[in-house]
Amino acid sequence: MAQFINGKDRLVTDAIDGLLATSGDRLYRLDGYPHIKVVCRSDWDKSKVALISGGGSGHEPAHAGFVGEGMLTAAVCGEVFASPSVDAVLAGILAVTGEAGCLLIVKNYTGDRLNFGLAAERARAYGLKVAMVIVDDDIALPDLPQARGVAGTLFVHKIAGHLAEDGANLDTVTKAAEDAVRDMASIGKSLDTCTVPGSTKEDRISVGMAELGLGIHGEAGVQQVAFEGATSAMDMVLEKLLPHVNEQECVALLNNLGSTTPLEMAVLAHALTSSDKAKTVKAMIGPAPLMTSLDMHGFSVSLLPLTADRTAALSRDVPLPDWPGMTMLSPVTIKPLPDGLSPIQPIPSDNPATRALIETCCDLLIAAEADLNSLDAKSGDGDTGSTLATAARALNGSMDRMPLADLTQLFRAVGNELSQTMGGSSGVILAIFFGATGDACANGKPTAEALQTGLQRISEVGGAGLGDRTMIDALQPALQALTNGVDAAAQAARTGANGTAAMGRAKAGRASYVPEENLIGHNDPGAEAVARLFEGLAAAMKG
């Protein structure tokens, strides 16, 4: 997979220099590239306990992104997923440690323990006070003799950083760090592994599966399970974590492992905060990328029981752009819609034949969701099927409150429903279409003519017409043929939809932004949806 790098050999140094160049002089680095890569606070005067962490790169913004006031004093960076050398760690210790001493915060991997440990011994030989805490918060593999250190490390950075900033001595800072490590627990879950620069990606997680408990270097997790959505994924993670915090009130750190989109992370945040398994979670850090694993499509959750001291430490603001802060959780606030926007509810009435017709239309659109999305991906953003299916599901669910026996009011009610439940331009266009159709019915026009009036209205408002490569290329001929029966309308719609595949650049809609060569040979997804709708209705009526 192509990546925005200049080569594996300079990846980490380029990234560090990019961070420094955009830090506003908050940070500097020691000379010694490429073997010694140490990022330090520019405002440090060695009068307080120094905090040093680090390890392999590829976990950004950890660790260099958390160097600054109230957190780390220095970060020692290795190559991707590789521990920094003893000399690099020692250079960091010597650069920032004064009489107050320093605390090394080390994740529980053999290379990190050995290199940081030996550097600490050498620093002590220089007469420096050096303590070390090993973070082993990963509970994925319970039988592992040495549990891995993962995103819970960030709790330690923040709690120790708070105390050190206020002038606490080395023993106090170290004990608080050790207590946090003892009490915390973390586990991750992912839909895919990560891509290590210069290496072939391991595709061990099958489509439709998720891996629970994989490591931040892409190490295999404890098990692969069927993926059934964000809620079940979060519940499984919480189920593993809760026994480790003994029903105490906790803060949750919700970590993006690399390539999970902000939209997905917000969904996961909702899954966490609304879960019955998270009743003791009172605060959250994130969702944010904090301890990533390159481009891993996953998340992790770390829980830490709250005390008054930890709450003060974690809620303290720090001037670091990558630290999201801690937020106390509260119920979602809901206020009424402004006057004039609350929809006027129609008087419900029943008509079994009309209900069956609408439900058939909805079922057809829902069934076509995947096909229409695939078609739209060739000419747009791949969401036409989902947009129509979402609206169809909502309309299906609103049947009991619809005026099914009053066609005029029904068209208006359908338009109003779509305007609320259907996103993008499609919802507006169809709301106008059904609203104008209802108005035409109220003025005495028969249904077929009223539908054509609605079509005329959306052409006037939207600016699209026949030949512009939109749904109108199937809808207009279908409505014109409707007086000859649904079969004739279906045939006309199919001819119109297929005709869009040979058209050049679209003249309206989102496809008008797409190069012509991407469109040739593919039906417009809106026109295809219209054709499938009429074909399905024709088949249902024959049945």
N, C-alpha and C positions, 0 to 999 in steps of 0.2 A: 504494500500500500504506500502511495506517495505521501510524503510528509514535508511540512515547511521547515526543513533544516538544511544546513550547508555541509552536512557530512557528520557521520557518527563521532569522529575524532574531536570535533569542535562544538558539538551540540551543547554540552553543559556550560562551557566557558562563554559561548555566545549568549545563552540564556541568562547567566549570572550578570553579564555586562548589560544586557537589556534591562534587567531588574534595577541595577545600579543607576543606569542612565535616566530612569523614570522615577527614582526615589526622592527627588528633590533634595539631594545631598544628605538624606537621613542615614545613608549607608556608605561604607567603603569596603574594599577588599584588600587582602594582603597580596603582596607580590608573590610570585611562585607558580603562576600558570605554566603548564596545565596540571602539574602534579599536586599542588597545594591550592585548594579553592576554598577560601574562608571569607565569609561576609560578616562584617561587624557594624555595630552602632557607631555613628559619627559623634554622638554626644556623650560617649562613655568616659568617665573620669577615674574608674577603678576604685572608687570609694565604697562601693557596695558589693554584695555578693554577685558574681557574674554567673549567668546561666548559658550553658553551651549545649547545643544539640546538633543533630545532623545524621548523616547516613547516606545511602545511595540516593541519587537524583531520580526523577521520574514521579515524585510524590507532590509536586508543586501545587499550592504555594508552600507547603512544608518542604524544607525547613527555613530557607532564607526569607521567605515571605513573612515570617513571624519574628524577625529580628527587629527590635525597636523598643521604645519606652513601654514598660509594663509587661514585656514578654522576654524574648531571648536577647542575650547580649551578643552572641555570635552563633553562626551556623557553619558547620564543616561539611562540605559537599563532596560526595564521591561521584564516580561515573554512574550511569544509569543502573540502578539496582545493585550497586557495588559499594561496599564500605570504603570510606576514605582511609588513607594510610595513617600509620602512627605519627609520622612527621607532620601530616596535615593537622591532625587533632592537637598535637603538641603545640604547633604554631598558633592555633586558635587560643589555647589555654594561656600561653605566654603573652599573647597580644592583649588580653582583656582582664587578666586576673591580678588583683592587688592584695592588700593585706587581709581583706575580708574573705578571700578565697573564692572558689567557684564550685558550681554543681554541674556535673555532666548528666544529661538526660538522654538515656540510651535505650533504643528499642531492642528487644530480646532476640537478636540474631547473632550467630556465632562470630561473624566477621566484625560486627559493630562492638560486641562485648570485648573481643580480643584487642582490637585496635584502640578503642577508647580506654580500655583498662590498662594497657601497657603505657599509653600516653600519660594517663593519670599517675602511674608509678614514676615515670621519668620527671613529671612536673613536681611531684613531692620531693624528689631528690634535689630539685632546685630550691626547696624550702617553701613551696606554695601549699596552701591548704586546698585539697581537692577531694570532693565527695562525688559519688556516682550512684544514680538510681536507675534500676533496670525496669523498663515498662513491659509488662507481659499481660496485656488486657484481653487478648483474643481468646474467646471461650469455644471456638469452633471445634477444636480437637481436644476433647477433655482428657484423653489418655496420653497426650504429648508431655514428655518430661519437662520441656521448657516451652511454655506458651509464647506465641509471637506477640510482638508489640505492634499495635496498629493505631487507629485514629484516636483512641483514648489518650494517647501521648499529648494531644493538644490540651486536655484538661490540666496536665502537669505543667506544661509551658505557662498556662495562664495563672494557675494558682501560685506556683513558685515565683513567677514574674511579678505578681501583685505584692507578695511579701518582700521580695528582694528590692523592689522599687521603693518600698516604704522603709528600707534600712534594716530588715530583720537579719539576724546572724545566720551563719551557714547551717548550724544545727537545726534551727527553727525551720528554715527553708527546706532542708533535706527531709525532716520528719513530715512536714505537710505533703511533700511530694510522694514519699513512701506510703503515707496513709491513703492518698488518692489512688495510687496504683493498686493497693490492697483491695480497695472497695469497688473499683470500676469494672465494667465488663463491656466487651465489644464483639460484634459479629457482622459480617458483610454478606451480600447476595448479589449475583450478577447474571446478566443474560448473555454475556460474552467475555472472552478473555481480553488481554491487552496486546498491543502491538509494540514489541521491543525494537527500536531502530536497529537495522542491520540484521534482524533475525526473521525467520519465517514464523508467521503467526500460528499458534496452536488452536485449531478449531475443535476443541473437545466438547463444547457445550452445544448440544443439538438444538435445532429450531423447535420452539415450543417448550423448552426446558430452561431451568434456571439452576445455578450452582450456589449452594449455601455454604458459607464459611471459607471461601477461597481467600488466599493471602494477597497482600498488597504488592507482591511481585509476580502475581499470576499463578501462585502455587494452587494445586488442586484443593478443593474444599472437602467438606465431610460427606456431601451427597448431592446428587442432581435430582431435582424434583420437577414435576409438571408445573409450568407457569400458568397461573390462573388469574392474573391481574395484580394491581398494586396492593389492594387491601389484603388479599391472602398472603402475598409476599411479606408484607409488613407484620402481619399477625404471626407468621412463622418465626420471623426474627425476634419479635418481642417474647414469644413463648420460650425461646432459648435463653434470653437474657434475664427474664424476671426472677428465676430462682437464685440468681447471683446478687440481687439487691434486697431481698428479704422484705418486700412490701414497704420499703422506706420511700419517702418522697424524693424524687430524682430530677435531675436535668438530663435531657437527651441531646446528644450531639448527632445531627443528621448530616452525614457526609456524602458528597457526590464523589464516586470513585474515578471520575474522569470525563466520560462522554454522555452521561445521562443529562437530558435537556433540562433547562430550568422549569419547563412546563411539567415534565415528569416528576421532578423533585418537589414541586408544589403539590402534586397529587399524592406523593409519598408522605409529605408533611401532613396533609389532611388525613391520610390513612393512619398515621401515627397518633395524631391528636384526637381522632374520633374513635379509636379502638378501645373496646372494653378492657383490653389487656394493658392499657397504658393509663389507668386511673391514677397511678401514683406519679406520673410524669407531670411536673408542675412548671417546667421551664424548658426552653429549647435554644440550642445554638445551631444556626443554620436554618434551612437547608443551604449548603454551600460546598464548593470544592475546598477541602481543607487538607486531607491526607489522601491524595489521589493515587491512582495506579495507571499512569499514562492515559490511554484512551478507553479504559475499562468501562463497559456499559452496566454500571451497577451502583449500589449504595451500601453504606454501612451505618449502623446505629451503635452509639456508645452511651451507656447509662452510668451515672455517678450519683450516689445518694447525696442530698444537699444538707449542709449544716449552715449555720449563720456565717461562719468564716468563709466557707466555699461560695456561698451566695454573694458575699461582698466581693470576693476575688473575681468570680466569673462575670459579674455584672459591671465591673469597673471598665469604663471606656478606655480604649487605647488608640493612638493615632496610626493604626495600621489598616490600610485599605482592604486587606484580605481577611481580616478578622470580622465576622458578622455581628459579634456581640451576643449577649444572652437576653432572651425575651421571656418574661413570665407569661404563661398561657392563660387565655381568657376565652369565654364563650364568643362565638361569632355574633357580631352585632347586626341586626336586621332592622331597617326602617321602612315605612310605607313609601310606595312610589309617589312622586309629586302629583299634585292635582292635575287632571287632564291626561295622565298616562295610564291610570288604572283602566283596564279594558271593561267595556260595557258587556255584561254577560247576557247572551241570548236566552230566550225562553226555550228550554229543551222540549223537543217533540220527537216522536218515533215514526219511522218508515222503514220497515225491514228491508225492502228492496234497495233503498238508497244507502242504508247502512252497509248492506252486503257489497254494493258497488264500491263504496269508499274503502272498505276494509280490503277488498281485492286489490285496489290500486295501491294501497299502503303495503300490502304483502309483496306485490310485484317489485316495488322500489326497494324494499328491505332485502329481498332475495338477490337483487342486482348490485348490491353495494360493492362487493369486491371487484366485480367485472368493470363497473363504472369507474372505480378508483384507479384500477390498472390502466384503463383507457385514458383517463384524465392525466395520469402521470406522464403520458407521452406528449401532452400539449399544455399542461397546466401544473397545478401543485398536488394533484392526486387525491383530491378530497370531494369530488362531485358526488360519488356514491355515498360517502358518509354523510354529507350535508343533506342529501335527499332522504336517506334512511333515517337520520335523526328526526327530521320533520315528520316522516311517515309514522314513526313510532309514537311521537307526541300526538299526532292526529288520531291514530288508532286509540290512544288512551283517553281521548276527549269525546268519544262518541256519545256517551251518556248525557253530556251537557249541550249537545248540538241540536239545532232546530231542524231535524231531518225531514219533517213534514212540510217545511216552508222553504222552497227552493231559493227564493230571493234572499231570505235571511241566512240560509245555509251558505251560499256563496260568500256573503260578507263575513260570516263567522269563520269560514275556512281561511279566508284572506287574513283575518285578524290573528288566527292561531299561527299561521305560517310566519307572519311578521314578528311574532314573539319567539318562535322556536327554531326558525331556519336562519342560519348564519349567512354572511356574505351577501353578494348582490342578488343571488337567487331568491332569497327570502323576500326581499323588497319587490323584485319583479313579479313573483307569483302572488304576493299580497295585492299589488296593483291590479294584476290580471283578474283575480277572483273578486276583488272589490268592484272593479268596473263591470264585470259580468253580472254581479248582483244588482248594480244600479240599472243596467240595461234590462234585466228581468223586471225590475220594479216599474220600468217605463213601458212594459207590455211586450217586449221582444221575446220571441220563442227562444228556447234554450240554445239551439245551434247558432242563431244570429247573435245572441247575447255573448256567447263564448268568443265569436269573432270580434265583437266590440271590445271585449277584454284584451284580445290579442292586439288590436289596433292601438289600444291605449298604452300597452307596454312598449310597442314600437316607437310611439311618440315620446314617451318618457326616457326609455333606455337608448334610443337612437339606432337600434339594430333592425334590420329588415331581411327579407328573403335574399339569400346569396352571401350573407355576411359571416357564415359559418358559426351559427348559434343554434339554440333549440328551436328558433323560429323556422329554420329550414325544414324541420319535421312537423312542427306544430301547425304552421299555417296551412300546408296542403292537407293535413289530417282533418282540421276543422272545416275546411272547404268541402271535403269529401264526406263529412259526417252525415249530411242529409241523405246520403245513399247507404247508410248503415255503418256499423262498427268495422266490418270486414274491409270495406272500401277505405275507411279512415286509416286502418292499420297498414294496408298496402301503400297508401300515399305517404304515411309517416316513415315507413321503411325505405321507400324510394328516396325521400328527402334526406333521411339520415345517412344513407349510403352515399348520397351525392356529395356530402360534405368532405368525404375522404379525398376527392379529386380537386377540391377547391385549393386555391393558393393561400396567401396570407389572410388570416382572419381580419375582419374589419370592425369587429366589436368584441366585447368580453375580454377575459384574461388571456385567451389564446392570441389576441392581437399583439401581445408583447413577445410572442414566441416566434423564432425564425421559421420561415415557410417550410424549409426542408424537414423540420421536426413534425410538421402537421400532415404532409402528404402521405396518403395511405391509411390514415386513421380517422374513423368517424369522430365528429364532435361529440363529446360525452353527454352534453345536454340534449342534443338531437337524438342520440342513441337511447337515452332514458325515455324520451317521448315515444320513440318507436316501440320499445319494449313494453311500455305501458299500454299502448293501443293493441299490440299483438296479444298481450296477456288478457286484456278485456275481451278481445274477439274469441280467444280460445275458451275463456270461462263461460261466455254466453253460449257457445256451441255445446259445452259440457252440461 
